[in-house]
Amino acid sequence: MRSAASSVNRRASTVKRSDDFIITTHTGSLPRPRALLQMYGRRLREGAIDEDALAIAGREAMRRAVQAQLDCGIHVGNNGEQQREGFFLYAQRRMSGFGGSWKRWPRADVERYPMYKEMQQQRQATLEGASGLIPPRVVGEVSYLDPALAETEPAEFAEELARHDPGFVEGFLTAPSPGIIAAACRNEHYASDEAYLDAIAGALQFEYEAVVRHGFLLQVDCPDLALEHHRSYHDRPQAEFLGFVERVVAAINRALVNVPKARVRAHVCWGNYEGPHDCDVPLATIWPLLRQLRVGGFVLPFANPRHAHEFGVLKDAPLADDQVIVAGVIDTLTNFVEHPEVVADRLERVADAVGDPHRVLAGTDCGFDSTAGQGRVAEDVAWAKLRALVEGARIASQRLF
């Protein structure tokens, strides 16, 4: 499949799509080496660590993750989020205003099952890394500390990609939605939640624009747009949650004002954790609001047992003509390695719902290690899953094109 990269349509008006095969990608975080996990864990528990040594370890892990993705045959890859302890809480190290900590609202589905909750807590106590990271509060003005901080990851990723020929069809980097930070880090400074959200969006604008400035696709990670229904808003009317989604979508669009729509994809999910998930809001309920995002594509989970059926929403309420879908066809919370035929079947169903296989990419439901040490899938199994993704996409391509 690597040789097929030349057939990728490089039109400027859309996120990458292919003329004759299904492009493979993933959602962002990849397994981190144990030594790196331990360093993140020490920084969390002890508060101080050799930051230079941590930076060196992060860059080395990034190089390893890039090579592993290429070895698997992934077309659109990233840095594996190796230089972060988590997909969004790293932002407190790049922005002012954060301090202290607080205990996040519980997940409504977990609270319904006390025996499962006890099992989860026992497992949590055994994890290494930064898993279980307690979010901070916002006690002052949120602003980006130094624009140069936003350039580091893209510059290091670009430097690494220059060493590979052929490399990826396209590189992507992730940045969080302002909504997940606003929901996880309690506001104790701003007079209103709207002002707080706007401040975070303004700070994240540095990150969004830096990614695209370095020539990469930007993925905005927005679990809040589904997850917070059964977390922050679990005991409140659904209309209040939908109001939150509407405000976050507007804030993201403002932060993307200088970023071409074609260079952005949005990842939305219901939380990267194994659990009942029987309090999840249906995709159909939030889809009308998600479609207002100014993005060239969506990354949605269609592999896990709770949401595997929801690709049908794409038939009832289609994507815009200039948008693509990255279909999650690999479950990142189980050590089952999906059979390539299963992957192919899932992709064919999504392509049928969309009505155009050229607008379907193959991906994962979520990241393999969204918060360092939290991942449930063994590293060697994770890479096997990505190889199954690539093979399944190859099979589906033969049938669809």
N, C-alpha and C positions, 0 to 999 in steps of 0.2 A: 504493500500500500504506500510505502514511502515514495516510490517513483510516480505515483498518481498525483502527487501534490501539484504538478504543473497544470493539471486540469481545473484547479480551483479558480472560481470566478473572482477576480480581483476588482470588481466594480466598486467605485467609491461610495455608492449610494446605500449599500447594505452591509451588515455584518457578513463575514465570509460565508459563502455557500458553495456547493460543488455542482459541477455540471454532470458528473457521472459516477459519483460514489458518496457515501455518507461519511462526513468528517467526524472524527472522534475527539473528544475533549473530556474534561472532568470539572469538578466544582471548586477546587482550590487547594485545600490542605491535604498533604500527603504524609505518610509515616515519618516521624523524626527519629534520628539515631538516639539510642538510650543515653549516651553521654550528654547530648544536648538537652534531653528531657530533664536529666538530673541537674543541669546548670539552671534551667528555668525554675525548677523546684527549689533550689537553694536560694535563688534570688527572691522567690515568693516567701519562703519561710524565714530567711535570715536578713533579708532587706538589703544586702550588699553582696556584690560579686565582682570579679574582674571583668568589667564590661568589654575590654579589648579582647580578652580570651573568648568571651561569649560571642562577640561579633565575628571573630575568626571561625569559631565552630559553626555559626549560622551560615556563613558563606560557603564553607566546605560542605555542609549538609545540602545547601541549595544546589551546588554543582552535582552532587550525587543524585539529587532528585531529578534534575534536568536530564542527566544521562539515563536514568532508569525509565523516565517517560519515553525518551527516544527509543530505547531498547524495546519497550512494549509496543511501539508503533503509534503512539498518540500524535495526532496532527496539530492540535491547538493546546499547547502546554504552558506551564507557569513555573514559578520558583518554589512551589510546594508550600509556601508560607513558612519556610524554615526559619526565617529571621524574626519571627513573632512568637510570643507565648500563647497567643490566641487570636482569633480572626477579627476581634474588635477591641478588646480591652488594652491592646498595645497602644491605642490612641492616647491613653492617659499619660504616656511617656513623651508624647509629641505635642500635647496641648496643655495649656494652663487651666486652673480652676478646679482640679480634682483633688480630693483629700479624704482621709478617713475611710470608712467602709460601712456597709449595711447589708442586711440579709434580704436577698431578693424574694419577691413574692413566690409562693410555691406553684407548682404545676397542678392544675385542677385534676388531670387524669391520674397523676401519681397519688394524690391525696385520697382518691376513691379506693385505692387498693393498698391497705396498710401492710400486708405481707410483702407485696412487691416493693413498697417504699423501704421496708427494713432491709431487704436484699440489696437494693440500690445503695443504701447508706453503708452497708458493710463492704460492698465493692469499692465505693468511693474512698474509704479509709485506707485501701491498699494501693492506690494508684500513685505513680511517680509523676514528676513534672509539675505543671501549673494547674492541673485539673482541680476542680473545686475552688478555683480562684474566686474570692469574694469581691464583688464590684465596689468601686469607690462611690462617694457622694460628690456632688458638685457644690462647692462652697465658695466659688469666686467666678470671675468672668472667664468664659471659655474662649480661647484664641490659640491659633497655631503658633508655637514657640519660635520656629525658625523655618522658613520655606525650604531651606536646604535639606531638612529632614525628610521632606516628601520626595526628594530626588534620589535618595540613597538606594532604596530597593530597585527602582527602575534602572538606575545606572549600573548597578551590580549585575542585574539580570541581563541587560544588554551586553555587558562585557562578557558574560559567560556564553551567551548565544553566539557571539562572534567567533567562538572557538569551534563551533559545530557546523559542518557542511556535508550533507544537508542537515538543516535543523528543523524546527517546527514550521508548519505552514504559516502559523501565526502564534505570537506570544500573547498571553493575557496576564493581568495582575488584578488582585482584588482589593476592595476598600469597603468599609462598612456603610450601611445606611445610617443616616443620623437618627433614625427611629430606634434602632437597637441600642445605641448608646444612651439615648434619652430614656428609654424604658428600663435599662439595666442600672444606670447610675442616677440615683435619686437627686432630684433638683432641690437644693436648699439655698439657692442664690437668686434665681430669676423670679420676677413677679408673676410670670405666667408660663405655662408649659409651651405655649407658642413661641415666646421669646427665647426660651431655652433651646427649643428645636432649631430655631433660626440661627442661633449662635453656633451650634454644632455643625449645621449644614455649611455655614460660612467657613468654619475651620476645615471641614472635609473637602471643600472646594480645592484647596491646595493639593490634596492627594489625588483627587479625580483628574485634575488637569495635568499633573506631573506624569501620571501613567500614560495618558494619551500623547503628551508632548514627546515622550521617549519612543513613540511609535507602537505602543501596545494597545490591545483591546482592554477596556475597563469593565470589570465585573463588579457591580454594586451588590453586596450581600445584604439581603433584606428579610431575614427570618422573622423580624418583628411584624411584618405585614400579614403573617398568618399565626405565628407563635403566640403573640401577645393576647390573642383572643382567649386562650386558656391559661394565661399567666397574669399579666397586669390587669386584665379585664374579666377574669373568670367569674367574678361575682357582681358584674355590672351589666346593664342592658347592652344587647348587641349593637344597638345604634351608637353607643358611646365608642365602642371599639372601631366601628366603621368610620366614625368621625376622626379617630386617631389615624387610621389608614389614609384617609383623605388628606390630612395635614402632612403626613410624612411624604406621601407621593408629591405633594406640592413643594415641599422643602427639597426633595431630591431633584426635582425639575429645576428649581432655582439654582441649586449647586452645580447643575450640568449646563448652565446657560452658555458657557464657552466651549462645550464639548459636543462634537457632531453626534447626532443620534446614532449614526451608523457604527460608532466606535464603542457603544455601550451595550452590555447585556445585564439583565437583572436576575439575581437568584433569589427565589422565594421558597421557603419551606416551613415546616411546622415544628422545628427544633431537631437538632441532630443528636437524639438520644433514643435508646431503646426503651419503650414504655407502651402503655395501653393505647394512647393517642385517640381514645374514644370521646374526647372532648374537642377534637380539632374542628375548626370552622371549615365547611366545605369550600373547595376551590371556586365553585360556581357563585358563592356568596360574595367573594372578594374580587373575582375576576373583572367585573366592570370597572372597579377602581384601579386595579393593577394595569389595565389597558391604557390608563391615562399617563403612565410613565413614559417619558420621552427617551425610549431605548430602542435599539435595533433588534433585540431578541430577549427571550426569557429562558431561564434554566429552572425546570420544574421536576419534582420527584414523582416518577411513575413506576418505581420498582417495589417500594415497600408495601406491605399488605394493606395499609390503611388508605393509600391514595393511588393504587395501581389502576383503578378504573377511571380516574378523573381526566384522562386525556380526551374523553368525549366532550369536555367543555370546549375544546378547540374546534369542534365541528359546529356546535351550537352558537358559539360566539367567536368567530375566527380571528386569527392574528391579522394585523394590518398587512397590506400587500408588501411592505418593505421590511417585514419582521421575520425572524426565524425562531425555531424552538429547539433548545437543547433538552432532549428528553432523557430524564434520569431512568436508566434501564439497568443500573447496578445498585444494589442495596449496600450501603456503606456501614451497616450496623450488624451484619451477620457474616460469619466465616464460611458460609456456603459460597463456593465459586460457581457463578451462574453458567449454565451450559450455553455455548454460543448460539445454539438454535433457539433457546429461550430469549436471549438478547435480540436475535433477529426477528422473532415473532413480535416482541414488544415494539421494536422500531417500525415494523410493517403496520401495526395497528395505529401507531401515532401518525405515520405518513398518510394512512387512509383518512384519519380524522382531519388532518391539515389539508389534504387534497393535493399535496405537492411534495414529493420526496426531496426535492432540491432545497427545501426550507427546513429540513429535519437534520439535526446533528445528534450524535450519540454521546451521552454523558453519564454521570453518576448522580445519585439522589442528593448527596451532600458531600462534604469533605470526609477524609478518613481520620483526621485528628484535629478537629476545629479548635479545641483548646489542648495545648500540649499535654499528652498523657491521657487524654480522655477517650481516645479512639478504642473501639472494641474489636477491630480487625487486626490480626497479626500482620506484620510487615510483609512477609513473604506471600501471604494470602492476598493482601491488597494488590500487589503487583500481578498476581495470577488473575485477579478480577479484571484489571485493566487489559491484560492480554485477551481475556474472554470478551471484553467490550470490543476490542479491535477486530477479533475474529467474527463476532456476531454482526458487526457493522459490515464486514466484508461479505458475509452471506446475504444480509439484507440488501446490500448494493446490487448483488448479482440478480436478485429477484425484482428489484424496484426500477433499475435503470436499464 
